[in-house]
Amino acid sequence: MADPIKTDVVVIGAGPGGYAAAFYAADKGKSAILVEQDKRLGGVCMNRGCIPSKALLHVGKLITEAKESGIRGVTFQPPKIDLAQMRQWKESILDKLGQGIRTLGRARKVEMLTGRAHFEDSSTLRVETEKGQIFIKYGKAIIATGSRPALPKAFDLGNPRVMTSTEALDLPDIPETLLVVGGGYIGMEMGTVYAALGSRVTVVEAMNSILLGADPDLVRPVMNYAKKAFKEIRLGVKVAKMATSGKKIKVDMEVGSAKKEELYDRVLVSVGRSPNYEDLGLKNTKVTFDEKGFIKVNSRQETSDPQIMAIGDVAGGAMLAHKASKEARIAVDVLTGENNAFEDIVIPAVIFTDPEVAWCGLTEAEAREKGIPVEIARYSWGASGRALSFDRTDGMTKLVIDPESERILGVGIVGAGAGELISEGVLAVEMGATAADIAESVHPHPTLSETLMECAEVFYGYSTHAVSRKRGREDISS
């Protein structure tokens, strides 16, 4: 074995958790090495997830707004779509971001290696690079290798017409017909993109609702939009098998006791994600796994191996970039001797459908399930002057409130730009703010942020732009 490099911290995976961990460790005076097998930094989120999908959703939004602008007295010619140019534009965004991460790493003197990592033992990492093997002796290792789209064997035909989100984001073409298997956030977001580009999109979901995890009243406007934008949404439908049929994909479905066979130009499978740690050599360490196959960690991001930590998707839980970034901070604090843990942390969720859905803290459904007494205040965007000004009154803001202390326990928003609004809700829940704190904080007019203030005023029965009952409404948990 060649003489090893020695470092305080080695991070495997340069996604939003990995590079955040390496950079934070360097900021705290530790020597850090960041290992990434892809030449472009940024991980799944930046290269094959969050960022490219939001770029394409923006394209879809432009197309949809142009199509619907006639009501405002402005008409456009039907758009001409240049997929090659669209792909080039998308890739240029990713290149800029990837280079920006590299520049930030260099400024911090973080050593960045491109290659495949493999644990030789609990204190040694081997990295296979284009120039040969590099061995690293470390004080602590942080695994941040993310996840990949799950593709059940029954759907894995070896046919490029069956796609996961990774292939769909590459925009191979605009299929005339597209079947989306799975009505979760990935399926609904990508369905929105392809529908805007001109595909006739059918979504099938095995459960009886799309976007599980979000409260039904937040999902309803998304469903209403999808029913108009998509060819069809089918709930309670199971896809039994797929097969290649010429230039089409033949799909067998089960709708209750009935069976249906249909042909599609392309199929997008979005039924979950699996952790990335194959060939990482974890069998040479003391790392263990949970019942779902994710790396088992405690609230301090420590694994069963004292020298190895894990963060982000590979450690399970909510698969969100901002959660991974927060876990990165916790892991580095812990390895530098500070007292920190992933406990009572408010992690917002955002689904970038049309309209967007965002929530944080306790949901109404969770309150019902757990028997927690809460009161719900809702404010319709139909009363928002800002929403009316750009024809997006399909939104709603809701607060989940403790009836005794009047503390904000949760916030839910559905509507245009909901993802940009939810941070006020996160702050309110984190800080233990009351409904009065929000109601008495002056919000600028005319903005969508006012809906949070008005929603809090609804709770007290004095919202200017809504007629609401005074305190003493029926407890939803009763």
N, C-alpha and C positions, 0 to 999 in steps of 0.2 A: 504494500500500500504506500502511495506517495505521501510525503509529509502533509498532514492535514492543516487546514486553516483553522484558527481558533477564533471564536466569537462568543459574545455574551448571549445573543439571541439569534436564532435562525427561524425565518418564517417561510413556510412552504405554501405558495399560492399568492398571487398579486392582485386579488380582487379587492373590493371595498373593505373587507375585513383584514386581509393580509397586508396590503400596503399601509393601511392605517396603523396596524400593529408595529410594523417595522419603523415607520416614521415616528411614532410616539415613543418607541423604545430609544431611538436615536435622540429625540428631543430631551429625553430624561438621562442622557449621558451614557447609554449603553451602546456597545458595538453591535451592529445588526447586519445580517445578510438576508436578502430577499430572493427566493428562488421561484421562478416561474417557467413552465415548459413552453408557453406561447411566446413568440417574439414580441408581441404587443402586450404591454401591461394592461391591467384593468379587470381581468377575470371575466367570468360569465356575465356578470351584470353589465359591464361596459361593452363587451364585444358581441355577446349573443343573448342579451336579455334586456335589461332596463332601458339603456340608452337607445339602441337601434329601434326598439319597439316604440318608444316615445317619439322618435324622429318620424317614423312611418305613420304613427297616429296623428302627428301634426299635418302630414300630407293629406291624410284622409279628412281631417277637419277642414282644411282649405277647400277641398273638392266639395264637401257637403255644404259648407257655408256659401260657396259660389252658386251651387245648385238652388239653394233656398233663398237667395237674396232678392229674387223677383218681387217678393212682398214689400221690400223696402224701396222699390223703384229702380233697382240696379240689376241688369241682366248681363250674363257672360256667355260666351260661346262654350259649348261642351269642351272639357279639358282634353288635351292631347298628352298622353302619358308616355314618357321615354324612360323605360325601366333601367336602361344602362346608365343614364344620367342620374336617376334616382339612387341607384346603388352606389355610384361614384360619390354623390353628395353625402350619403349615409356614411360611407367609409371615411370620407374626409373628416367628419366629426369625430369618429373613433380614433383616427390617427392623431388628431390634435389633442384629444384627451389622453391617449396613451403616452404621447411625447411629454405632455405636461406632468404626468405622474413620474416619468423618468427624470425630468428636470428637477422636480421637488426632491426626489430621492438622492440625486447627486449633490444637491445643495446641503443635504443633511449628512452626507458622506456614508449613506447606506450602500453597501456593495450589492449589486443586482446581477444575479446569474441566470442565464437562460439555459434550461436543461431539465431533465427528468430526475426527480428526487427519489431516493430509496434509503430507508433506515437500515443500516448495518447492525445497529444495536441501539440501546436507549440513549446513547450519548454521541453517536456517530451517524452522520448523514452523507451518503454518496450522491453526487450529482453528475449525471451523464450529459456532458456538453458536446458541442460540435468539435471542440479541441481536445476532448478526452475526459477522463474522470477527475473529479475534484472531491476531496474528502473534507468534511467539516466537523470539528469537535466543538460542541456548544454547551453553554450552561443550561439554556432552556430552548425547546423547540415549540413553535406554535403552528399547528396544522390549520390551514385555511384554504383547503382545496375545493370548496364549493360543492355543487351538485350538477347533475345532467338530466335532461328530460328522460322520463321512463318510457320505454317502448315495449309493451307486452309481446311475448314471443308470437302470440296468435296474430299480431299485426305487423310483425317484422318480416316483410315479404322480400326484402332486398331490392325493392322497387322504389326509385326516387320519387314516385308519385305519392308515396306514403311518407309524410313529413312529420318531424317534430318541430318545435318552435325554432330550433337552430336553422333548419333548412328553410322554413317559412320566412324567416327574417332576411334570407338571402334573395328573396323575390325572384325565384327561377322563372316565373311567368305569371300571368293573371289568368287563372283557370276559369273557364266558363261556369263550372260547378265545383263547389268546395264543400266537403263534409268536415265539420269540426267535431271530434269526439271528445267531449268534456266541456261542461259549462262553467268551469272555474275562471279565474281572472285571466289566465293566459289564453284560453280558448276564446273568451269573449273579447279580449283586446285584439287578438289577431283576426278574429272574425270581423270586427269593426273595420280593421285596415283593409282587408280583402273585399268586403262589401262596398266600401267607399271607392275602391279601385275598379269595381265593376263585376266582381264575381257574385254569383247567386249562392249564398251561404246558407247551409243547413247545419244547425247545432243540435247534437243529441247528447243528453245528459241522463245518466242512470238514476240519479236522485230526482226528487220532485220539485227541485228548485235550482236555479242557477246561483252562482256566487255564494255558496254556503259559507257561513261565518258572519255574513253581514245580516243585519236585521231586515226582515221582509219589507218594511216600509221604505227602506233605503234602496232595496233591489227593484221595487216596482217601477220607478221611472226608467231604469235601464232595460227592463223587460219590455216596457211600452215602446221604447225606441227601437229595440232589436226586432220586435215584431214587424215594424215598418221597414227597417233597413235590411233585414235578412229575409231569405226566402221562407224559412221556417225555423221554429225552435220546438224540439220535441223533448218532453220530460218523461222520466220513468221508462226510458228506452235503453236496452242493452245491445251493444254491438257484439254479435257472436263470433264472426270471423270475416276475414277479407281475402280476396284472391285477385290476381292480375287477370284482366279480361281485355286483351288487345291493348289499346291505349287508355283504357279506363281501369278503375278499381271497382270490383264488384264487392258490395258490402251486404252482409246478412245481418238483419236486426231482429230483435225480439221486443214486441210491444205487448206486454202481458202474455197472453197465450197465442197471440197472432205473430206471424213471421212475415218479414218483408225483405225483398231483395232489390237493391238499387245500384246504379252505376254512377260514378263520379270521376271527374277529371283528376282531382287531387283530394287527398285526405290528410287532415292535420290531426295528429294524436296528441292530446294535452290532458293526460290523466295522472299527472304527478311528476315528482323528481326523485332521483336516487343519489346518495352521497358518492363523491369521488374519492376513493382511496385505494382502488385496485393497483397492484404493483408498487405500492408505497412502502412495502416491507414492514407493515405493522405487526406481522407475526413475529418479527424479531424484537418486539418491544413488549411492554406489559399493558398496552392499550386494550381496553375491552369495549364491547358494543352493546347497545340496548336492544330491546326486542324487535325494533323496526330496522335494525342494521346500521344505525348512526353511531358515531363515536360517543361513548358515555362520558359526560362531564358533570362536575358539580357546579354550584352557583358561582364558583371562582374561576370557571373555565378550565379546571384541572382535570386531567384524565386519570386513569388508574395507574399510569406511569408517572412517577414524581418529576421526571424531567421533560414531560411532554404535555402541552396544553392544546386545546382545539376550540375553534370559534366558527361562527357562521353556519352555512347550510350543512356542512359535514357533521356538525354536532347536533343537528335536528332542531325541532321547534319551528317557529315562524321563519320561512325562508325569505328574508327581507334584507336588502343591502344595509339599511340603516341599523338593523339589529346586529349585523355582523360588525359594523363599525363600532357600535357601543361595546360589544363583547371584546373587541380588540383593546379598547381602553381599559376594560376591567382586567383582562389577562396581563397586560403590561404593568398595571398598578400592582397586581398581586405578585408578579415575579420581581418587582423592585421593592417589595416589602410593605406596600401600602395596604390598608384595609379597604377592600372593595369587593362587591359581589353583585351578581345579576338577581336582585331581589326588589320587588315592588317598583319595577321600572315600567313606565308607560311607553309602549311601542305602538305608534300609529300604523294603520294599514290604509293603503290607497289603491284603488282599482281604477285604471285609466281608460274606462269604457266611455261611452257617450250616453248619458252624462257620467261624470266621475263619481265614485263613491269613496268616502273616507270615514274612518272612525277611530276612536281611541278609548282606553279605559273600559269600564263595564258597559256591555251592550244590554239592550232591553231584554233580549232573549236569554242572556246569561242570568240576568236578575230573576226572571221567571223560573228558570231551571234550578237556581240555587235558593230560591225563596227569600231573596233579599228585598226588603221593602224599598221601593223607589217611586218617585213621581216623574212623569214624562212631560216635557214641554216641547211643542213643535211649532215651527214657524214656516209657513209656505212662502216660497219665492214668488208666488203670484202677486204678493203684496210688496215686492221689492222693486223700487223704481229702476235700480241698476239692472236687475234681471230683465225687466220689461224693455229696457233700452237696447238690448241686443237679442230679444226674442228667446230668452232661456228661462222661462218661468216654470220649467219642469223640476225645479229644485226644492229642497226642503232641509231645514236645520233642526236638529233635535238635541235636547239635553236630558241626561239621565241624572236625577237629583235625589240626594238623601232627604227625605221629608222632614227629619228632625233637625239636622245640622244645616240643611240647605246647601251642603257641599256638592260640587259638581263631581259625579262619579264617572261619567262617560259623556262623550260627544259623538254624534253621528251627523254627517253631511252628505247629501247627494245633490249634484248640480255641476254646472260648468265651473271648473277651477276648484272643485272641492279639495283637491290635494294641496292647494296653496293656502287653504283656509284652516285646515285641521290643526296646524301648529298652535294656534291660540287655544284650542281645546286641550292639546297636550300640556301646555303650560298651566292651564287652569286645573287640570287633574293633578299634575305633579305638585303644584304649589298649595293644593287644598283650598282653592278658591271657592267662594260661594256664588250662588246665582246672583246675589246682590252685587258682588264684585264686578261681574260682567255687565249687569244691567246699569250700573252707575259709572262705568268707564265709557267715556265719550268716544264713539266710533265715527270715522269720517263719512260724510254723505256726498254723493250717492255711491255706495260701495256694497259689495256682497258681504263684507265683514260685518256690516250693520245687522245682518240676520242673526248673528250670535247675540248681540245686545237685545234685539227685539224678542228673541226666543227666551232669554232670561226674563224679560219684562212680561212675557206671556205667563210665565210661572207665577208671577205676582198678580196678574190680572190687570195690568195697566199698559200693555203694548199699544203704542200710538196707532199702528197700522194693522192691528188685528183685534177682533173682539174675542175676549177670553174670560173664562170664569175666574173668580177670586180663589185664593188658596182654599184647600179643603176638598180637592178633587179626589175621586176614588183611587185608592192605592192599587196599582196594577198587579201587585202580587197577591192581593186578597181574593 
